[in-house]
Amino acid sequence: MISPSSGGSSSVPGTIVIIGAGPAGLTAGYELAKRGDNVLILEASGVLGGISQTVERDGWRFDIGGHRFFTKVEEVEALWNEILPPEDFLLRPRMSRIFYDGKYYDYPLKASNALKNLGIIEAVRCVLSYVWAQIHPPKDQSNYEDWLVARFGWRLYRRFFKTYTEKVWGVAVRDMPADWAAQRVKGLSLGKAIINSLTPKRNQKEITSLIEEFRYPKLGPGMMWERCAERIEELGGSVMLKHVVTDIHYANGVAVSVNAQDRAGNVHSFEASHVISTMPMNELVKSLVPPPPAEVMTAGESLHYRDFLTVALVVPQESGFPDNWIYIHEPSVDVGRIQNFGSWSPFMVQEGKTCLGLEYFVFEGDRIWASSDDDLIAQGTRELATLGLVDPSVVEKGYVVRVKKAYPYYDTFYKENVETIVRFIDTAASNLHLIGRNGMHKYNNQDHSMYTAMLTVENIHGANHDIWAVNVEGDYHESRSTTGRDAPILPPRTNS
């Protein structure tokens, strides 16, 4: 467990430079500043919070990806409460559904709802398909498709797994190795899904996918991180936006300075006693001076990411839905998930209106990513009509938000590449600490990214925590196994 930050430990001499002002970087900065350390945070963009930012356009607020404030990490819960007062949190009902073939399926599954949507005949076919898969399971379950079929049967696999998984990761399910599934979907089966659906428990929290309520900052998750940055500066630290790190200099086994370019193109050099990095690991490798050995450079170049964009469409309030989000398993459209920002917080939308966030999982430079904002707004409007969710004539305006490197891409060799980079840093720059989702190329949620930061602060002050052991596969997670949003191991990519 983490000892209290007010435990009286002396401050670290020199400046601790933190790269990135997302949840991990800001958590590290806050914890260090509370200890009296000299903290400098360099953020490449002009906003705080990373993927947990709240984007504001013309008075509308957008949550990038959706962030429910629920955790089993007590230290993280305490930190949230320390940064924001109780009146800045809303207690929100949790509601998500799956949209497929013109029908809504409750998520998590409810037997009565699923039976009604499937119909008696199709429900019997799904059960028979499941029974057949138990008697005649696929012989080769090394790929994720056959692994799922063995546990659900073909009919349920096609309905609840295939389309959405392929939207999220851009890869055919059959081409995904199944070795991640034993951890990420452990214990999942049709039998357990049916049992859970028949035995609901009020606000059940042991299985996180079944939580019925969660807390949420009334102005979106960015509210947390904007206030955190203010607290850091009140404690004497510095947060510098629009400062792009270009070089990290190291010598004699330690990092010694960081160079960053400001918005005017001027390059500034900052001496560092420690460097904490949340920047994407492939960019970190390229920034090291002198350049690392060839195998380390190759390992960095071999790390890839899944990118993300939101098309936000303003519609009348009555055109929204009660869900926080709806998973779109329908193969006839590109959109993967639709948020209703008014269901997250009424403070994020304007009176009488709401805003729907259509989420697209993409690779930077592909067809959707490269489309103009106007074309994307038009596509989103068409797809709402195709799904029968919203009449296109009531869409008043739209906005597009693009996010690079939203999800680390777990290709077949990513573990070896990460290990190669970490081994080099451990010896060449032992005071260079990697934290957070992109900093560790690890599919962390917000709270676990924060926890890696908290443990790293303890390490800088003399502890010896293994932050790589922070569990990202635990059952506390927002269960996304039936929607494919967990991070599988994927075929290698040849482009970034």
C-alpha positions in Angstrom: 0.0 0.0 0.0 1.1 3.6 -0.6 2.1 5.5 2.5 0.5 8.9 3.0 2.1 11.6 1.0 2.3 13.8 4.0 4.5 11.3 5.8 7.3 13.7 6.3 9.8 12.5 3.7 12.2 15.2 2.5 11.9 16.7 -1.0 14.0 15.5 -3.9 16.7 18.0 -4.9 16.5 19.4 -8.4 13.6 19.6 -10.8 11.5 16.6 -11.6 10.3 17.0 -15.2 7.1 15.2 -16.1 6.2 14.7 -19.8 2.5 14.8 -20.4 -0.5 16.3 -18.5 -2.9 13.4 -18.6 -4.2 11.6 -15.5 -0.9 9.8 -14.9 1.3 12.9 -15.4 -0.9 15.2 -13.4 -1.3 12.7 -10.6 2.5 12.3 -10.4 2.9 16.1 -10.4 0.3 16.6 -7.7 1.8 13.9 -5.4 5.3 15.3 -5.8 4.3 18.9 -5.3 2.5 17.9 -2.0 5.9 16.6 -0.9 7.6 19.9 -1.6 9.4 18.7 -4.8 10.1 21.1 -7.6 7.8 19.9 -10.4 7.7 20.9 -14.1 5.0 19.4 -16.4 5.4 19.7 -20.1 2.3 19.1 -22.2 2.5 19.0 -26.0 -1.1 19.9 -26.6 -3.1 22.9 -25.4 -5.4 20.9 -23.1 -5.2 19.0 -19.8 -6.3 15.5 -19.2 -5.1 13.5 -22.2 -7.8 11.2 -23.4 -9.6 12.0 -20.1 -10.0 15.7 -21.2 -13.3 17.4 -21.6 -13.4 19.1 -25.0 -15.5 22.3 -25.1 -16.9 23.7 -28.4 -19.4 26.6 -28.4 -20.5 25.8 -24.9 -20.9 22.0 -25.6 -18.7 19.6 -23.6 -17.6 16.2 -24.9 -16.2 13.3 -22.9 -13.6 11.5 -25.1 -14.4 7.8 -24.7 -16.6 8.0 -21.6 -15.1 8.0 -18.1 -17.0 6.5 -15.2 -15.5 7.4 -11.9 -15.5 4.0 -10.2 -12.5 2.2 -8.8 -11.4 -0.4 -6.3 -8.1 1.3 -5.7 -8.7 3.1 -2.4 -5.8 5.5 -2.9 -7.2 6.7 -6.2 -10.6 7.2 -4.8 -9.1 9.3 -2.0 -7.2 11.4 -4.5 -10.3 12.1 -6.6 -12.1 13.3 -3.4 -9.1 15.4 -2.4 -9.0 17.2 -5.8 -12.7 17.8 -6.3 -15.2 18.7 -3.5 -18.4 16.5 -3.2 -20.6 19.2 -4.8 -18.7 18.9 -8.0 -19.6 15.2 -8.4 -22.9 13.8 -9.7 -24.2 10.4 -8.9 -25.3 9.0 -12.2 -27.3 5.9 -13.2 -25.3 3.5 -15.3 -27.0 2.4 -18.4 -25.6 0.8 -21.6 -27.2 -1.2 -24.3 -26.2 -3.1 -27.5 -27.9 -2.2 -30.7 -28.0 -5.0 -33.3 -30.4 -5.7 -36.1 -32.7 -2.8 -35.2 -33.1 -4.0 -31.5 -31.7 -2.9 -28.2 -30.2 -5.6 -25.9 -29.6 -4.7 -22.3 -25.9 -4.8 -21.3 -25.2 -6.6 -19.1 -27.5 -9.3 -20.5 -31.0 -9.6 -19.0 -32.7 -12.9 -19.9 -36.1 -11.5 -20.4 -34.9 -8.7 -22.7 -32.7 -11.0 -24.7 -35.4 -13.6 -25.1 -37.9 -10.9 -26.3 -35.5 -9.6 -28.9 -34.3 -12.9 -30.1 -37.7 -14.5 -30.2 -38.3 -18.1 -29.1 -37.1 -19.7 -32.3 -33.9 -17.8 -32.5 -33.3 -18.2 -28.8 -33.6 -22.0 -29.2 -31.3 -21.8 -32.2 -28.7 -19.9 -30.1 -28.9 -22.5 -27.3 -28.6 -25.4 -29.8 -25.6 -23.7 -31.4 -24.1 -23.4 -28.0 -24.8 -27.0 -27.2 -23.3 -28.1 -30.5 -20.2 -26.1 -29.8 -19.8 -27.9 -26.4 -20.1 -31.3 -28.1 -18.1 -30.4 -31.2 -15.8 -27.5 -30.2 -13.5 -26.0 -32.8 -10.3 -28.1 -32.9 -7.9 -25.1 -33.1 -8.8 -22.5 -30.5 -5.6 -20.5 -30.9 -7.5 -17.8 -32.7 -10.0 -15.6 -30.9 -12.9 -16.4 -33.1 -12.8 -20.2 -32.4 -12.1 -19.5 -28.8 -15.3 -17.5 -28.5 -17.3 -20.0 -30.6 -16.3 -22.8 -28.2 -17.8 -20.8 -25.3 -20.9 -19.3 -27.0 -21.6 -21.0 -30.2 -21.6 -19.5 -33.7 -24.9 -17.7 -33.5 -24.2 -15.7 -30.3 -20.6 -15.1 -31.5 -21.8 -13.5 -34.7 -24.4 -11.4 -32.9 -22.5 -10.1 -29.9 -18.8 -10.4 -30.6 -17.7 -10.3 -34.2 -18.8 -6.9 -35.7 -18.0 -4.7 -32.7 -14.6 -6.4 -32.0 -13.6 -5.8 -35.6 -14.7 -2.2 -35.5 -12.7 -1.5 -32.4 -9.5 -3.1 -33.5 -9.6 -3.0 -37.3 -8.7 -6.7 -37.6 -10.7 -9.8 -38.4 -11.5 -11.7 -35.2 -10.1 -14.9 -36.8 -6.7 -13.1 -37.1 -6.6 -12.3 -33.4 -4.6 -14.8 -31.3 -6.7 -16.1 -28.4 -4.0 -16.1 -25.7 -5.1 -12.8 -24.3 -8.6 -14.1 -23.8 -7.9 -16.4 -20.9 -7.1 -13.3 -18.8 -9.4 -10.7 -20.4 -12.5 -12.9 -20.7 -11.7 -15.3 -17.9 -14.7 -17.1 -16.5 -17.0 -15.8 -19.2 -19.4 -18.3 -20.7 -23.0 -18.5 -21.8 -23.9 -20.3 -18.6 -22.5 -17.6 -16.4 -24.1 -14.8 -18.5 -27.5 -16.5 -18.0 -27.0 -16.9 -14.3 -26.0 -13.3 -13.9 -29.0 -12.2 -15.9 -31.4 -14.1 -13.7 -29.9 -13.1 -10.3 -29.7 -9.3 -10.4 -28.4 -7.6 -7.2 -29.1 -4.0 -6.4 -26.0 -1.8 -7.2 -23.8 -4.9 -7.4 -20.1 -3.9 -7.3 -18.2 -7.2 -7.1 -18.5 -7.4 -10.9 -17.8 -3.9 -12.2 -19.8 -4.4 -15.4 -22.9 -4.7 -13.1 -22.5 -1.4 -11.2 -25.7 0.6 -11.4 -24.4 4.0 -10.3 -21.1 5.8 -10.6 -19.8 9.3 -9.8 -19.0 11.8 -12.5 -17.6 15.4 -12.4 -20.5 17.6 -13.4 -18.4 19.4 -16.2 -16.9 16.1 -17.4 -13.6 14.3 -16.5 -11.5 17.3 -17.6 -12.8 19.2 -14.6 -10.8 16.9 -12.4 -7.6 17.4 -14.3 -8.0 21.2 -14.7 -8.4 21.5 -11.0 -5.4 19.2 -10.4 -3.2 21.4 -12.5 -4.4 24.4 -10.5 -3.5 22.6 -7.3 0.0 21.8 -8.6 0.7 25.4 -9.4 -0.7 26.5 -6.0 1.8 24.2 -4.4 4.7 25.8 -6.4 4.8 23.5 -9.4 4.6 24.5 -13.1 2.4 23.2 -15.9 3.5 24.3 -19.4 1.1 23.7 -22.3 2.1 23.7 -26.0 5.6 22.5 -25.1 6.5 19.5 -27.3 9.4 17.5 -25.9 12.0 17.0 -28.6 15.0 15.6 -26.8 15.8 13.7 -23.5 19.5 13.8 -22.9 21.1 11.1 -20.8 24.7 10.4 -19.6 26.4 8.2 -17.1 23.3 6.1 -16.5 20.9 8.9 -15.8 18.7 11.4 -17.7 20.1 14.9 -17.2 17.9 17.3 -19.2 14.8 17.7 -21.4 14.4 19.9 -24.4 11.0 21.2 -25.4 9.7 23.4 -28.2 7.1 26.0 -27.4 4.3 27.2 -29.7 6.5 30.0 -31.1 9.2 27.4 -32.2 11.6 28.3 -29.5 13.5 25.4 -27.8 14.0 25.4 -24.1 16.3 23.1 -22.1 15.4 22.0 -18.6 17.8 20.2 -16.2 16.2 17.3 -14.5 16.9 15.2 -11.4 14.2 12.8 -12.5 12.1 12.5 -15.7 8.7 10.9 -15.6 7.3 10.1 -19.1 3.7 9.5 -20.2 4.5 10.2 -23.9 4.0 7.3 -26.3 6.9 4.9 -26.0 7.7 5.0 -29.7 8.1 8.8 -29.5 10.1 8.5 -26.3 12.7 6.2 -28.0 13.1 8.7 -30.9 13.7 11.6 -28.4 16.6 10.0 -26.5 20.0 11.7 -27.0 22.3 10.0 -27.9 20.2 7.7 -30.0 19.9 4.2 -28.4 21.3 1.1 -30.1 19.6 -0.1 -33.3 17.6 -2.9 -31.6 16.0 -0.3 -29.3 15.2 2.0 -32.1 13.6 -0.8 -34.0 11.6 -1.9 -31.0 10.2 1.7 -30.7 9.4 1.9 -34.4 7.5 -1.4 -34.0 5.0 -0.2 -31.4 1.7 1.0 -32.9 -1.6 2.5 -31.7 -5.3 2.5 -32.5 -6.6 6.0 -32.9 -10.0 7.5 -32.2 -12.4 10.2 -33.3 -15.8 11.5 -32.1 -18.4 13.1 -34.3 -20.6 15.1 -31.9 -24.1 16.0 -33.2 -26.4 18.5 -31.6 -30.1 17.3 -31.5 -33.2 18.1 -29.5 -33.3 16.6 -26.0 -36.1 14.2 -27.0 -34.0 12.7 -29.7 -31.5 11.4 -27.2 -31.7 8.2 -25.1 -31.3 7.4 -21.4 -28.1 5.4 -21.9 -24.6 6.7 -21.2 -23.7 5.0 -24.4 -25.0 2.4 -26.9 -22.7 -0.2 -28.5 -23.4 -0.4 -32.2 -22.9 -4.0 -33.3 -24.7 -3.3 -36.6 -22.3 -4.0 -39.5 -24.0 -1.6 -42.0 -22.4 1.4 -40.3 -18.9 2.4 -39.3 -19.8 4.0 -36.0 -18.8 1.7 -33.0 -20.5 3.4 -30.1 -22.8 6.4 -29.4 -22.7 8.5 -26.3 -25.4 10.8 -25.1 -23.5 13.5 -23.2 -26.7 14.7 -21.6 -27.0 11.4 -19.8 -23.5 11.9 -18.4 -24.3 15.3 -17.0 -26.9 18.0 -17.8 -24.2 20.6 -17.3 -22.4 19.3 -20.5 -25.3 20.2 -22.8 -27.6 23.2 -23.3 -31.2 23.6 -22.3 -33.7 21.7 -24.4 -30.9 20.1 -26.4 -28.5 17.2 -26.1 -25.4 16.1 -28.0 -24.7 12.6 -29.3 -21.1 11.5 -29.6 -20.6 9.0 -32.4 -17.3 7.2 -31.8 -15.1 5.8 -34.6 -12.1 3.5 -34.0 -9.5 4.2 -36.7 -5.9 4.2 -37.7 -4.4 7.6 -38.3 -4.4 8.3 -42.0 -7.1 5.8 -42.9 -10.3 6.7 -44.9 -12.3 7.9 -41.9 -9.5 9.7 -40.2 -8.6 11.5 -43.4 -12.2 12.6 -44.1 -13.0 16.3 -43.7 -15.0 17.4 -40.7 -18.0 18.3 -42.9 -17.9 14.8 -44.5 -17.7 13.1 -41.1 -20.6 15.2 -39.7 -22.6 14.2 -42.8 -21.6 10.5 -42.4 -22.6 10.5 -38.7 -26.0 12.1 -39.6 -26.6 9.4 -42.2 -25.6 6.6 -39.9 -28.0 7.8 -37.2 -30.8 7.7 -39.8 -29.6 4.2 -41.0 -29.9 3.0 -37.5 -33.3 4.5 -37.1 -32.1 6.5 -34.0 -32.5 10.1 -35.1 -34.2 11.9 -38.0 -31.5 13.7 -40.0 -33.6 16.8 -40.2 -33.3 17.5 -36.5 -29.5 17.5 -36.4 -28.6 21.1 -35.8 -24.8 21.2 -36.0 -21.8 19.0 -35.5 -18.2 18.9 -34.3 -15.3 16.5 -34.8 -12.6 15.6 -32.2 -9.7 13.5 -33.3 -7.4 11.7 -30.7 -4.2 10.1 -31.8 -2.8 7.1 -30.0 -5.9 6.4 -27.9 -5.2 2.7 -27.4 -1.9 0.8 -27.4 -2.0 -1.8 -30.2 -1.0 -5.2 -28.8 0.6 -6.9 -31.8 2.3 -10.3 -31.6 5.7 -8.9 -30.6 4.7 -5.9 -28.5 5.8 -7.5 -25.2 9.3 -8.2 -26.5 9.6 -4.7 -27.9 8.5 -3.1 -24.7 10.9 -5.3 -22.7 13.8 -4.3 -25.0 13.1 -0.6 -24.4 12.6 -0.9 -20.7 15.8 -2.9 -20.3 17.7 -0.2 -22.1 16.2 2.6 -20.0 16.9 0.8 -16.8 20.6 0.9 -17.5 21.0 4.0 -19.6 18.7 6.4 -17.7 17.7 4.8 -14.4 15.9 8.0 -13.3 13.6 8.0 -16.4 10.3 6.6 -15.2 7.6 5.3 -17.5 4.0 5.6 -16.3 0.4 5.6 -17.7 -1.2 4.0 -20.7 1.0 5.2 -23.5 4.1 5.7 -21.3 4.1 2.0 -20.6 2.3 0.8 -23.8 -0.2 -0.8 -21.4 -3.9 -0.9 -21.7 -4.6 0.9 -18.4 -7.8 2.5 -17.4 -7.7 6.0 -15.8 -7.4 4.8 -12.2 -4.7 2.3 -12.9 -2.7 4.9 -14.9 -3.0 7.1 -11.8 -1.9 4.3 -9.6 1.3 3.8 -11.6 2.0 7.5 -11.0 1.4 7.2 -7.3 3.7 4.2 -7.0 6.4 5.9 -9.0 6.3 8.9 -6.7 6.9 6.5 -3.8 9.8 5.0 -5.7 11.4 8.4 -6.3 11.2 8.9 -2.5 12.9 5.6 -1.7 10.3 2.8 -2.2 10.8 -0.2 -4.5 7.4 -0.8 -6.1 7.1 -2.8 -9.3 4.7 -0.6 -11.2 4.6 -3.1 -14.1 2.8 -5.4 -11.7 -0.2 -3.0 -11.4 -3.0 -5.3 -12.5 -4.8 -4.3 -15.7 -6.5 -7.6 -16.1 -8.2 -7.7 -12.7 -12.0 -8.4 -12.5 -12.5 -4.9 -11.1 -12.4 -3.6 -14.7 -15.3 -2.2 -16.6 -16.1 -5.5 -18.3 -16.0 -5.0 -22.0 -15.4 -8.5 -23.1 -18.7 -8.9 -24.9 -18.1 -5.6 -26.7 -14.5 -6.2 -27.8 -13.0 -3.1 -26.2 -10.4 -4.9 -24.2 -6.9 -5.0 -25.7 -6.3 -8.3 -27.6 -3.0 -9.3 -29.1 -3.3 -8.4 -32.8 -1.4 -9.2 -36.0 1.7 -7.0 -36.6 1.1 -3.7 -38.4 3.5 -2.4 -41.1 2.6 1.3 -40.8 2.1 3.7 -37.9 
